[in-house]
Amino acid sequence: MPEFSICSNITQVQQVGYLTQKTIDILGLNRRLAPCDILIGPTNISHMRIEHESVFRQFFDQIPDVLEKPDYIGHHPDDESLQFMRVLPSGAILIVAVRMSKKGNIFVRSITELVIECE
């Protein structure tokens, strides 16, 4: 599988990952999805920079790694997004959500950090 890099100062869409048949099979989405590129565009980056500023600054460059080697994957039934989760050496848990556009392309929609508070 090719290595992907990511740049936060883009003016056009770039590929940052690949949705594999294995992931599709695990999630039981064989009838709805086929293997394809995972993309990110300037609008997606702008959204993440504004809505998830701290996580964006700290973890944006790790999006391709989370997509390529997630520890967990999930399918959100309400908004049809796929969630790729990775536990980092620091203990942080990153979630990269991707979703299909109206044209049928898969785009990174957000990056968040899962925070678990224990009493």
Secondary structure by P-SEA (a helix, b strand, c coil): cbbbbbbccccbbbbcccccaaaaaaacccccccbbbbbccaaaaaaaaccaaaaaaccccaaaaaaacccbbbbbcccbbbbbbbbccccbbbbbbbbbcccccccccbbbbbbbbcc
